[in-house]
Structure formats: structure tokens, C-alpha cells
Amino acid sequence: MQALNTRDVSQTIPLAEALFSGTAPNGGLWVPETFPQFSLLRSKSAKPRFLEIGPEILRLFLPEAPKEWLVELFDRIYPTRFDHPEITPLLEAGAPNRTFFLELFHGPTLAFKDVALTLLPHLMRYALQKSGKTGRLLVLTATSGDTGKAGLSAFRMIPDTQIFVLYPEGGISSIQREMMLEEKAPNTRVFSLKGDFDDAQHLVKSLMADKVWREDLHQRGIGLSTANSINLGRILIQVIYYFSSYLELVDRRCLQPGDPVNYCVPTGNFGNILAGYYASRMGLPVGRLICASNQNRILSDFFHTGVYDLAAHRPVLKTSSPSMDILISSNLERWIFEKLDREGRKTAELMAALTQSGRFSITLPAENAENPFFSATCDDPQCLETIGATFRKETLLIDPHTAVAVNALSQYRKATGDDTLCVVHSTASPFKFPEAMIRALEQGRKSYDMQSYDSISGNEDMRLDLLCEISGRKLPEAIKRLRQETGREPESGYPEEITRRIRRYAFERW
Ligand SMILES: *Cc1c(COP(=O)(O)O)cnc(C)c1O
């Protein structure tokens, strides 16, 4: 199968190469040339559905990948790196309200990015070897908090790779920061950027688009890629759990094959929800895709008006759901490309308008099969309120990102009266965000001595203990480890400085 460039469809590369290629040279994104169909009519499986269908879904896009190798890879890496036998368990909410939580955070870094990033380095290396192109890979990654650690954890010690991660200084939770700085493998580097996530992502994209530098790297046998969701590999792996959760619902007789399901996804860079759209194009009976935004509501406004306007939303606001504090939502380009009937020239024009004037608009198709998206916004007070209410009503502890989704789902149900069964993506462990969690849970526990909370609000260890106590949950192993480690210092600087360093470091340490 080939991959097409969203900004010039005459440019194609083998899809396998897109897995290690980052963006296209003109800044476009790679997309699959077609959407192969995946049949839902299947017999019972002895394995978790995720492990059973994962290799099959990937082979629809990479038919050249040996089946046995992929099956063996899934069976080996997911059970060893995930702490739940189902890999991506599906929980039914306590009250019978046709809501399920797909827990995507059982991997090594406690966020959904692990699902794709655990596998991606292996696919990249396979594709590189197949193409016979270059032996070494430099992976540049901007992070709004979770991709960084998941990328570091996935690429650590992988031969012939280096990963450089950039996070926005002050724009992530302190546990997210500690988790990244805990990583000391020699093929990893962590940069703290004076700027927001959009600046970090822009830096990565600019380096990718720098033909001269890329050529220099190429001369020395170094390829350039990314672990961000602009990498098509991330999206394709994420398609798997849309299908596996659906099959799981059929197995539990909550659905007949063919019944529609809604999915509600806390959204930042539009990567996870785009995978749901791709799944629908591959035959998954998706009803609505509910795109949940935090206060950085640019996507939500876009889905109501068709106008994407940076000036109206800047600056990026810091919220309790930092991994969604994004305004330039890169993967929207892939959906727009589909909506423009795959016209690369028109897509390129819109993206150029966004770069030049900070704005573009399209005529949105009516909400139907053409446009499955519904979008709603949840601000910080609503988010904390939702965490508290979900805990009290359902004894379910959800993190602030997931809470944004739960709130958006209730807005959707109120607005439309549609109570189709819905799978909410639970994207991170609550223990990554102890401060917000405690604030949320305290609101519902008036009897608790607020003074004692205030007096320890500066100390993360005590906050984590308190969260365990209030919630009655155990501290995840990954966080326990963190408590014992002392991390390294990040390299801090403004974008120009960091860019200079990355250019230099790229040639070192191989
Ligand atoms: C990255 C992230 C999101 C947003 O996912 P996108 O694919 O960028 O839309 C939501 N929640 C958490 C916890 C994340 O880490």
C-alpha cells in the first residue's frame, strides 16, 4: 500500500516508509491511499481482542509484514509492558447509562500514548530495514506532557535510534515532568522549551521541513522521524482499540454486530479521535464521534462554525488537562483532506492560510455519515466537578482529561437526546495529576479539613498519599519508582537556542 501526501497527492511513498518519515518535505502529512475494510464477523477469541485483531488490522496497511512476526510481537511486548491482562480493558459505568470506559492507560507511562508508542519503534525498524534506506533514526518529539515520556520509554535503548523530546516549560504537570527527567538512557535527550506546546510542535515541524539539514543527516545515514501523532503509524495502531472495544461489546452481548456505537474522546492534537474516523471508514459502525475540548476550545468552535481561528483563541490557556492545551491541532489536516475529496492543492491552500494569517474556513458538511463529529467544551471548574461527581456516583476515579470527555458526553446527550451506547476513552491515570484530583475530590468532601490540604499543597509525595487515602486506590508502580529516583536536569531555552542545539546534537553519540 502507498501513502499520499495531504498537500500534494501526486507525491506517494510506500506506506511502510511513512512510518519512519515524519512529515512530507512540503509539510504535508502522510495518509493511507485507501481504507481497507475490516470484518466484524468473527468467532470467539481466546486472547484479548486487542492482541487478536491488532496484527490483522496492521497487515491491512502493511501486507508485506509477516503475520507470525507481528503476532509474536504483540504477544510479547504488550503483556510485558502493560499491567492489565486485557491491555485496554473496557469498564461499564456503575449506573446503567449505556456508558463504558475504555482504559487506555495501563502502559508503562500511564497514558494512552503508550498503546501506539510501545509498538511503533519496532514497526519503524522493520520498515527501515525493508526499505534498505538508512540505518539510523533520529526521533524528534514535541510533547504536551504524555507523548514525551511514552516516546522516551519506547525508544530507550533501541539500537540505532536517538529520541529528543521537547516539552513546554511550566505547561505540564510536575509528575509528567519528573517522569521524563527520570529517563537517563544514553540515546535520549529532554529539552524544556520556553514557550507553549504549539511552539514545540512548530520547532519540530520546521526542522522536519529543513531540506538542507535533512540532506546533511541523510549523507551520514541518519533518517529523521517523529513520535508525535503526525506520524501515521501512531494513528493506525490507535485504530485497533476502536475495533477491539466494539468486539468486546459484542462478546458481552451489549451489541449485535452492525449496531452503532458512539465514541467520546478527550482531544488535543486530534490524533486519537482521527483514528476513530479512520475506523469508521474501515467499516466500524460508528454513530457519533464526540470531540471533547478543554478551555482551549478551538476545535469545538471549528466544528460549530467551520472557522479555525488562532487569533480568537490565543494564547494557549493552562488547564488541569495539560495534554490537551493545544491550539494547532495537527491531525485535523487529515480529516480536512478527506472532506475536500482528497484535493491536495486545496488542503495545501488552507494550511498555508493558517500559517500566514492564522485562520482558515471550510463549509462543514451537515452532521451525518459525512461528518460524524460533535464537539463540546468543558472548562476547568466543570472538569473538577465532573471528577468529583463521577467518583461519588460511580466510585470511578477518572483523570482530568477523561473528565472533560465525560462532561462533553453529558452535554451531547442533553443536546441531542441520543443515548446510543457510548465508549469514553479514559486516557490517563489520575495519579499523574494529583493536584487537580485532590482539589476535585475535596470539593465533594466538605468534612475534610481543608487546612491540612492547604498546608501540604506544595508537597507532591503527600498529595499522592492523600489521593490514595481519599480514593482508596493503590499508587501505580510507575509512580512509586519515580518517588525513589532522582532525575536529570532538562536543557532549557528559547526555541532558537534549542533548535541550534538539536542541529548539533543530531550528529553526536551514534
Ligand atoms: C495526548 C492526550 C490527549 C489528546 O490526544 P490527541 O490524540 O492529541 O487528541 C488526551 N488525553 C491525554 C491524557 C493525552 O495524553
The ligand as an SDF file (V2000), in Angstrom:
LIG
                    3D

 15 15  0  0  0  0  0  0  0  0999 V2000
   -2.4190   13.3510   24.2460 C   0  0  0  0  0  0  0  0  0  0  0  0
   -3.5290   13.2170   25.1870 C   0  0  0  0  0  0  0  0  0  0  0  0
   -4.8420   13.5570   24.8050 C   0  0  0  0  0  0  0  0  0  0  0  0
   -5.1700   14.1200   23.4470 C   0  0  0  0  0  0  0  0  0  0  0  0
   -4.9830   13.1870   22.4080 O   0  0  0  0  0  0  0  0  0  0  0  0
   -4.8300   13.6960   20.8790 P   0  0  0  0  0  0  0  0  0  0  0  0
   -4.5560   12.4870   20.0950 O   0  0  0  0  0  0  0  0  0  0  0  0
   -3.6560   14.6490   20.8960 O   0  0  0  0  0  0  0  0  0  0  0  0
   -6.0830   14.3960   20.5260 O   0  0  0  0  0  0  0  0  0  0  0  0
   -5.8550   13.3500   25.7160 C   0  0  0  0  0  0  0  0  0  0  0  0
   -5.6000   12.8770   26.9560 N   0  0  0  0  0  0  0  0  0  0  0  0
   -4.3560   12.5540   27.3660 C   0  0  0  0  0  0  0  0  0  0  0  0
   -4.1470   12.0530   28.7470 C   0  0  0  0  0  0  0  0  0  0  0  0
   -3.2820   12.7030   26.4910 C   0  0  0  0  0  0  0  0  0  0  0  0
   -2.0410   12.3710   26.9030 O   0  0  0  0  0  0  0  0  0  0  0  0
  1  2  1  0
  2  3  1  0
  2 14  2  0
  3  4  1  0
  3 10  2  0
  4  5  1  0
  5  6  1  0
  6  7  2  0
  6  8  1  0
  6  9  1  0
 10 11  1  0
 11 12  2  0
 12 13  1  0
 12 14  1  0
 14 15  1  0
M  END
$$$$
